[in-house]
Amino acid sequence: MLSASQRLRKSSEISAVLRAGTRYTSKLVVLHVATGSNPETRVAFAISKKVGNSVVRHRLTRQLRHSMSLNLNRFPQGSQIVVRALPGAGSAKFSEISENIDFAVTKAVSA
């Protein structure tokens, strides 16, 4: 689970990462990664209503949060990450979501 210090909370910080961060895409998610001045790597999740209803979006958020918590140590210290779910992610299984997160993280870390 992600602690409060590992989450991006301010909308201004999230929009800055979305604008200035580098995008790494997979079939179901897009990672926006930027370097920050905070000593800890921080994450936010952006899930549109196009993904599904409230129940689907919250379930997907929990799944993405779990997958990202397993991969957070792969990023350089101080990274700021926004995980944006694409519309197909709402109906995907957890194994597919996890594979897509791993794929995008691998692209981000190796770049």
C-alpha positions as CSV (number, residue, x, y, z in Angstrom):
1,M,0.0,0.0,0.0
2,L,1.2,3.5,-0.7
3,S,1.7,5.8,2.3
4,A,0.4,9.4,2.3
5,S,3.9,10.7,1.7
6,Q,4.1,8.6,-1.5
7,R,1.0,10.2,-3.1
8,L,0.7,13.3,-5.2
9,R,-2.3,15.2,-3.8
10,K,-2.3,18.7,-5.2
11,S,-4.0,19.2,-8.5
12,S,-1.4,21.7,-9.5
13,E,1.4,19.1,-9.0
14,I,-0.6,16.5,-10.9
15,S,-1.3,18.8,-13.9
16,A,2.4,19.8,-13.9
17,V,3.4,16.2,-14.2
18,L,0.8,15.6,-17.0
19,R,2.1,18.6,-18.9
20,A,5.9,18.3,-18.4
21,G,6.3,14.6,-17.7
22,T,7.5,12.1,-20.3
23,R,4.7,9.6,-21.4
24,Y,5.2,5.9,-21.5
25,T,2.2,4.0,-22.9
26,S,0.9,0.5,-22.8
27,K,-2.4,-1.0,-23.9
28,L,-4.3,-0.1,-20.8
29,V,-2.4,2.7,-19.0
30,V,-0.2,5.7,-19.6
31,L,2.5,6.7,-17.2
32,H,3.5,10.3,-17.0
33,V,6.9,10.6,-15.3
34,A,8.7,13.8,-14.2
35,T,11.6,14.5,-11.8
36,G,10.8,16.4,-8.7
37,S,12.5,18.0,-5.8
38,N,10.8,15.8,-3.2
39,P,13.2,13.2,-1.9
40,E,10.5,10.5,-2.1
41,T,8.9,9.1,-5.2
42,R,5.3,10.1,-5.4
43,V,2.3,8.7,-7.4
44,A,-1.2,9.9,-8.5
45,F,-3.9,8.1,-10.4
46,A,-6.2,9.7,-13.1
47,I,-9.2,7.6,-14.1
48,S,-11.8,9.1,-16.3
49,K,-15.5,8.4,-16.3
50,K,-15.0,6.8,-19.7
51,V,-13.4,3.8,-17.9
52,G,-16.6,2.9,-16.1
53,N,-19.0,3.8,-13.3
54,S,-17.8,4.6,-9.8
55,V,-17.5,1.0,-8.6
56,V,-15.3,0.1,-11.6
57,R,-13.1,3.2,-11.2
58,H,-12.5,2.6,-7.5
59,R,-11.7,-1.1,-8.1
60,L,-9.3,-0.1,-10.8
61,T,-7.7,2.5,-8.6
62,R,-7.1,-0.2,-5.9
63,Q,-5.6,-2.5,-8.5
64,L,-3.3,0.2,-10.0
65,R,-2.2,1.3,-6.5
66,H,-1.2,-2.3,-5.6
67,S,0.7,-2.7,-8.9
68,M,2.5,0.6,-8.5
69,S,3.4,-0.1,-4.9
70,L,5.3,-3.2,-6.1
71,N,7.1,-1.2,-8.8
72,L,7.8,2.1,-7.0
73,N,11.4,1.2,-6.0
74,R,12.4,0.8,-9.7
75,F,12.1,4.6,-10.3
76,P,14.8,7.1,-9.4
77,Q,14.3,8.7,-6.1
78,G,12.2,11.9,-6.3
79,S,10.2,10.9,-9.4
80,Q,6.7,12.1,-9.7
81,I,4.4,9.7,-11.5
82,V,0.8,10.0,-12.8
83,V,-0.9,6.8,-13.8
84,R,-3.7,7.5,-16.3
85,A,-6.1,4.6,-17.1
86,L,-7.3,4.2,-20.6
87,P,-11.0,3.2,-21.3
88,G,-10.3,-0.5,-21.8
89,A,-8.8,-0.9,-18.3
90,G,-12.2,-1.0,-16.6
91,S,-13.0,-4.4,-18.0
92,A,-9.5,-5.9,-17.8
93,K,-8.4,-8.6,-15.3
94,F,-5.9,-7.7,-12.6
95,S,-3.2,-9.9,-14.3
96,E,-3.6,-7.8,-17.5
97,I,-3.4,-4.5,-15.6
98,S,-0.3,-5.7,-13.7
99,E,1.4,-6.8,-17.0
100,N,0.6,-3.4,-18.6
101,I,2.0,-1.5,-15.5
102,D,5.2,-3.7,-15.6
103,F,5.6,-3.0,-19.4
104,A,5.2,0.8,-19.0
105,V,7.5,0.9,-15.9
106,T,10.1,-1.1,-17.7
107,K,9.9,1.4,-20.6
108,A,10.1,4.4,-18.2
109,V,13.1,3.0,-16.2
110,S,15.1,2.0,-19.2
111,A,14.7,5.3,-21.0
